């Protein structure tokens, strides 16, 4: 935009030479105007304001002075001052001003007046004698204004307030700050600060409790900041990884590569190149780590894509190695540039920037959502989040509301500053909580590397499957709005399961759950948390298959194991009826296991009714605990 507006100012200067002369323009006005032009040529835009104002004071009909001052205020992002000045010029000589309706349309659009901008572009395109380049510029702007008008018509909500808040002096500086990234609990905040030339620093700040806000940012310690030529940085949701782009002089594949650093007791480890599955001798940058750390999204200009810069993803395999980079396809990538991907903690909302999809002009931010494992069509975030400027990196916190971005708004400390704002409701991701803890041996207390799985109960599909670290530590995100079965498995141990019901009610807590796994041993008992039956019936609900299939796996992994399935009820109703119902339900579970190929000789069942409560039958919570299905190892 700036280049185009300054072009408009220069055109005004040329027009002054062609249209005005000493006989028509007040001499003092002409002198002030020429001095203003010198300031503009030297890039001293604010210094031109008093000179152009003086020129207008000397000659109230000086059209070029009005046009030039209008252009200057537009450059200074003060459209409220720019627009009336242009309108005054038009009132003096509308034909002369017709050619300048293109920069005027840009000013209108920057103020969000897209319908007016559309009409101004039409006026510009009607001017006689426009060359092909001028027509192309006009048509491009016309198409962006038309997009904005159509978007507003289909998104009529006028209650949204866009009020970016500068993050302040603890974060921002006279230099530019960008690429914000947070852990899921917002406790650690990392970003990039440009420090002149090619030097960029990775910065870190921590959440201040209980008062809120962030500590004065510091340069991240360690070798991660030794190389001056770096760029985008992203911290994993659990705070254990930093992945970033660097142009290292040694050990790289060429241009910018992706590197990883690990959180250790001694600080961030020495960066490691992510290798040839990620990196080429072309440009790779803007990494974003999925919440389960099983995928890393990034942008690259390598050959073979759909445009100049495309989005790619690498997936982590069960053995810890990464797949070769996969292009995200033509629905996301265009002939233009797709950059700055950000995958939210919900693991199904991906934001990115593009100048190839229809939008407001320049680079806009888009959202693409994953449904049933497939990415839908990208949607523009709309005005005023997107504007006619080039929008940059975006980060949305786990609450799905608070977003962070870099901008050079009027209250910047210098260059780009980091701001926060509330996302418009229809482009928010899903609010996301998390559960974390340590898996250990119930007998020894020693941490156990294990498989942790989160299953969507409705779809009966795993949404997250991770491996704990060597100490048994795990971290799993929980997007609200759904019900999940949470399971932990390790060979030689009984599996653990739990139920997280996050649909249909507000959820505002996170979970710390340390899980002692029981070794496979005689008389060990496990309560199945998600075995559900139709009311007063022994008919298994489909969701029960999630846990029962884990029991099938356990029995298949331990071929000599025999188990008893026991059914339990609360004390509601007659004891005899409860006893019969619990026996029928236990038998239904056995029949399911047999249908999955488990030998009937390895299975027994028994109903206990309400005779073995584990909760208080005087409370609803206690009754829910008592209505349960268990299995007990009867023979090894």
ABEGO torsion letter per residue (X at the ends): XAAAAAAAAAAAAAAAAAABBAAABBAAAAAAAAAAAAAAAAGBAAAAAAAAAAAAAABAABAAAAAAAAAAAAAAGBAAAAAAAAAAAAAABAAAAAAAAAAAAAAAAAAGBAAAAAAAAAAAAABBGBBAAAAAAAAAAAAAAAAAAAAAAABABAABBBBBBBAEAAABBABBBBGBBBBAAGABBBBBBBAEEABBBBBBBBBBOAAEEBBBBBBBBEAAAABABBBBBBBBAAGABBBBBBBBABGBAEEBBBBBBBBBAAEBBBBBBAEAAABBABBBBGBBBBAAGABBBBBBABBGBABABBBBBBBBBAAGBBBBBBBAEAAABBABBBBGBBBBAAGABBBBBBAABBBAEEBBBBBBBBBGGBBBBBBBAEOAABBABBBBBBBBBAAGABBBBBBBBAABAEEBBBBBBBBBAAABBBBBBBBBEBBBBAAAGBBBBBBBBBBBAAAGBBABBBBBBAAGBBBBBBBBGBBBBBBBBBBGBBBBBBBBBABGBBBABBBBBBBBBBBBBBGBBBBBAABBBBBGBABBBAAAAAAAAAAAAAAAABAABBBBBBBBBBABEBAAAAAAAAAAAAAAAAAAAAAAGBBAAABBBBBAEAABBABBAABAAAAAAABBBBBBBABX
